[in-house]
Amino acid sequence: MAETCLVTGANGFVGRTLCERLVAEGWQVRRAMRRAEPGHDCIGVGDIDGATDWSSALAGVATIVHTAGCAHVLKPDGRDMEAEYRTINVDGTLNLARQAMAAGVRRFVFVSSIKVNGESTRPGAPFTPFDRPAPEDAYGRSKWEAEQGLRALCEGSAMEFVIVRPPLVYGPGVRANFAALIRLVRSGLPLPLGRLDNRRSLVALDNLVDLLVLCLRHPAAAGQTFLVRDGEDLSTTELVRRLAVATERPSRLLPMPGFAQRAMLLLGQDRLHKRLYGSLQVDDSATRERLGWQPGLSVDQGLRRAVSVAEGQ
């Protein structure tokens, strides 16, 4: 009989596709989410924090992929939700890990974030899993604290851990900024994103899920931290061009005047400025070499899948 894998956040962007893939490959899957949904092996666990009772979800489980967490969002006044991140991403993760160890879970795969490494990279110096972590915001700090706690808990125990730090994930059902960019490209409006020479690593949802499934079963994954990316990094300008091709729209790109970029910074939009004009590259060579992994989808294939069911269609 196939092992049972618990997927937390099973109705989320990553969790839903992961569950579908595991079932297709013959795994027994238990879906955990805040409120149970009818059908499948689904369990509602309520809010995730340091006191969540996971006992019913963990019964008979051999492996876990922990995708649930507090996403990177801001309060209405623009501040990070520091307390919420710590409660859910740190206390909630470590509480689950402790109960998993007690229940005899064999392997715990934790979906962290490239924000543990930092927010931007210099040309020719992509992030690696061996870099000193340098999170710059509350979300990144919470993921780093959870990683450290998970390592400490698993040290000397029978439960193995695996940490995966993805950059921006895109795919069918993507929301937030990426969905907004798709809508802008589809509108055909001129965008001030031309002539940019930055480089950003992305990962298609299907490529990330491929790696997570591999991390559940590969012996060499135990105790490791993996970075992941598609096979090609893009400038923001090239991303818009590729999205235009995927949406079958013309790309209308205008250069952003230097004074407008400076105004964006003066107006406190430094995070948006970094996402649009800064670089964030990932070196995933260690992942590929250790696990023999290659992304199954190209960037163009991933973008076509993303725009086919983009939010708002």
C-alpha positions in Angstrom: 0.0 0.0 0.0 1.3 3.5 -0.9 2.5 5.8 1.9 0.2 8.5 3.1 1.4 12.1 2.6 -0.1 15.0 4.4 -0.3 18.2 2.5 -1.1 21.3 4.5 -2.7 24.3 2.7 -4.2 21.7 0.4 -6.6 24.2 -1.2 -4.0 26.8 -1.8 -2.1 27.8 -5.0 0.7 25.3 -4.5 -1.1 22.7 -2.3 -4.0 22.0 -4.7 -1.7 21.2 -7.7 0.6 19.2 -5.5 -2.3 17.1 -4.3 -3.4 16.4 -7.8 0.1 15.4 -8.8 0.6 13.0 -5.9 -2.8 11.3 -6.5 -1.9 10.9 -10.2 1.4 9.2 -9.1 -0.4 6.8 -6.8 0.2 8.4 -3.4 -2.4 8.3 -0.6 -3.0 11.9 0.1 -4.5 13.5 3.2 -5.5 17.1 2.6 -5.3 19.5 5.5 -6.9 23.0 5.4 -8.6 25.4 7.7 -12.1 24.1 6.9 -12.7 20.7 5.5 -14.2 20.4 2.0 -16.4 17.5 0.9 -14.8 14.6 -0.8 -11.3 13.1 -0.8 -9.4 12.5 2.5 -9.8 16.1 3.8 -9.4 17.3 7.3 -10.2 20.8 8.7 -7.6 21.9 11.3 -8.8 25.4 12.0 -6.3 28.3 12.4 -2.7 27.4 12.3 -0.6 28.5 15.3 1.3 27.0 18.2 -1.7 25.3 19.7 -3.3 23.6 16.6 -4.2 20.0 17.2 -2.9 17.9 14.3 -3.6 14.5 15.8 -6.4 13.5 13.4 -4.5 14.8 10.4 -1.3 12.9 11.3 -2.7 9.5 12.0 -1.0 7.0 9.7 1.0 9.7 7.9 4.6 8.9 6.7 5.5 12.2 5.0 4.4 15.8 5.0 4.6 18.8 2.6 4.0 21.9 4.6 2.8 24.6 2.2 0.4 26.4 4.5 1.4 29.7 6.0 0.8 33.4 6.1 1.6 34.8 2.7 3.6 38.0 2.2 1.0 40.7 2.6 0.9 44.1 4.3 -1.4 45.9 6.7 -3.5 48.7 5.3 -0.9 51.2 6.5 1.9 49.4 4.6 3.5 47.7 7.5 4.4 44.0 7.6 2.2 41.7 9.8 5.1 40.8 12.1 3.0 39.1 14.8 0.9 37.2 12.3 3.9 35.9 10.4 5.5 34.6 13.6 2.3 33.0 14.9 1.6 31.1 11.7 4.9 30.7 9.9 7.1 30.0 13.0 4.9 28.8 15.9 2.5 26.9 13.6 5.3 25.2 11.6 7.2 24.1 14.7 4.1 22.9 16.5 3.2 20.7 13.4 6.8 19.4 13.3 6.8 18.4 17.0 3.5 16.6 16.6 4.7 14.9 13.4 7.8 13.6 15.2 5.7 12.2 18.0 3.4 10.5 15.4 6.4 8.8 13.7 6.4 10.9 10.5 9.5 9.9 8.4 10.1 13.1 6.3 8.9 16.8 6.6 9.2 18.9 3.5 8.9 22.6 4.3 8.1 25.2 1.6 10.1 28.3 2.7 11.0 31.3 0.5 13.9 32.8 -1.3 13.3 35.8 0.8 15.3 34.0 3.5 18.3 34.8 1.3 17.4 38.4 0.7 15.5 40.7 -1.7 18.0 41.3 -4.5 21.2 40.1 -6.1 24.2 41.8 -7.7 25.0 40.9 -11.4 26.8 37.6 -11.6 26.2 36.8 -7.9 23.0 34.7 -7.7 21.7 33.4 -4.4 22.9 29.9 -3.4 21.7 27.6 -0.6 25.1 28.1 1.1 24.8 31.9 1.5 24.4 33.5 4.8 20.7 34.2 5.2 19.8 37.9 5.1 16.0 38.3 5.2 14.9 42.0 5.0 11.3 41.9 6.0 9.0 40.2 8.5 7.9 37.5 6.1 11.4 36.5 5.2 12.5 36.5 8.9 9.6 34.3 9.9 10.5 31.7 7.2 14.2 31.8 8.4 13.2 31.3 12.0 11.0 28.4 11.0 13.8 26.8 9.1 16.2 27.1 12.1 13.6 25.7 14.4 12.9 22.8 12.1 16.6 21.9 11.8 17.0 22.0 15.6 14.0 19.8 16.2 15.0 17.2 13.7 18.7 17.0 14.8 19.2 13.6 16.3 15.6 12.5 15.6 14.2 9.9 13.3 12.3 12.5 11.2 14.1 13.9 8.2 13.6 17.5 7.0 13.9 19.1 3.6 13.7 22.8 2.9 12.7 24.3 -0.4 13.1 28.1 -1.1 11.2 29.1 -4.3 11.4 32.5 -5.9 8.2 33.9 -7.4 5.9 31.0 -8.4 3.5 31.5 -11.3 1.0 29.2 -12.9 -2.7 28.5 -13.4 -4.6 30.4 -10.8 -1.8 32.8 -9.9 -2.9 35.9 -8.1 -1.6 39.2 -6.7 1.1 41.1 -8.7 1.7 38.5 -11.4 -2.1 38.2 -12.2 -2.2 42.1 -12.3 0.7 42.1 -14.8 -1.0 39.5 -17.0 -4.1 41.7 -17.0 -2.1 44.8 -17.9 -0.4 43.0 -20.8 -3.7 41.6 -22.0 -5.1 45.2 -22.0 -2.6 46.3 -24.6 -1.8 49.5 -22.7 1.7 50.9 -23.0 3.8 49.9 -20.1 6.9 51.9 -18.8 9.0 48.7 -18.5 11.1 48.8 -21.6 14.9 48.6 -21.9 15.4 47.0 -18.5 18.5 44.9 -18.0 17.7 43.3 -14.7 17.4 39.5 -14.2 14.9 37.6 -12.1 14.5 33.9 -11.5 11.0 32.5 -11.6 9.6 29.0 -11.1 6.5 27.6 -12.8 4.1 26.0 -10.5 4.4 22.6 -12.2 8.2 22.7 -11.9 8.0 23.5 -8.2 5.6 20.7 -7.7 7.9 18.3 -9.6 10.7 19.1 -7.1 8.5 18.8 -4.0 7.4 15.3 -5.1 11.0 14.4 -5.7 12.0 15.7 -2.3 9.5 13.4 -0.6 11.2 10.3 -1.9 14.8 11.0 -2.9 17.3 9.7 -0.3 19.7 12.5 -1.0 17.2 15.2 -0.2 17.2 14.5 3.6 18.6 17.4 5.6 19.1 19.6 2.6 18.0 23.1 1.6 17.2 23.5 -2.1 16.8 26.5 -4.3 14.7 26.1 -7.5 14.1 28.0 -10.7 13.1 27.6 -14.3 15.9 27.1 -16.8 16.0 30.7 -17.8 16.1 34.1 -16.0 14.3 37.0 -17.5 14.4 40.8 -17.3 11.1 42.5 -16.5 11.1 43.8 -20.1 11.6 40.2 -21.5 8.9 38.9 -19.1 6.4 41.4 -20.5 7.3 40.4 -24.1 6.9 36.7 -23.3 3.6 37.3 -21.6 2.4 39.3 -24.6 3.2 36.4 -26.9 1.5 34.0 -24.5 -1.7 36.2 -24.4 -1.5 36.9 -28.2 -1.3 40.6 -27.6 1.3 43.1 -28.9 3.8 44.3 -26.3 3.8 48.1 -26.0 6.9 48.9 -23.9 8.1 52.4 -23.1 11.3 53.2 -21.2 10.8 54.5 -17.7 12.4 57.9 -17.3 15.0 58.1 -14.5 13.2 60.8 -12.7 10.1 58.6 -12.5 12.0 55.8 -10.9 13.5 58.2 -8.4 10.0 59.5 -7.6 8.8 56.0 -7.0 11.5 55.6 -4.3 10.8 59.0 -2.8 7.1 58.0 -2.5 8.0 55.0 -0.5 7.5 52.4 -3.3 10.9 50.8 -2.9 9.5 47.3 -2.7 7.6 47.8 -6.0 10.7 49.4 -7.5 12.8 46.3 -6.5 10.3 43.9 -8.0 10.1 45.7 -11.3 13.6 47.1 -11.8 15.9 45.1 -9.5 17.5 41.6 -9.9 16.9 38.5 -7.9 18.7 35.4 -9.4 18.9 31.9 -8.0 21.7 29.4 -8.5 19.9 26.0 -8.4 22.9 23.9 -9.6 23.2 22.2 -6.3 19.6 21.1 -6.5 20.1 19.7 -10.0 23.3 17.9 -9.2 22.2 16.4 -5.9 18.8 15.2 -7.1 19.3 14.9 -10.8 16.4 17.2 -11.3 15.6 19.3 -14.3 12.5 21.6 -14.8 9.9 19.9 -17.0 8.4 23.1 -18.3 10.2 25.9 -20.2 9.5 29.5 -19.2 7.3 30.0 -22.3 5.3 26.8 -21.6 4.8 27.9 -18.0 3.6 31.3 -19.0 1.2 29.9 -21.5 -0.3 27.7 -18.7 -0.4 30.7 -16.4 -2.3 33.0 -18.7 -4.7 30.3 -19.9 -6.6 30.5 -16.6 -5.3 33.7 -15.1 -7.4 35.4 -12.4 -9.9 37.6 -13.9 -10.6 35.7 -17.1 
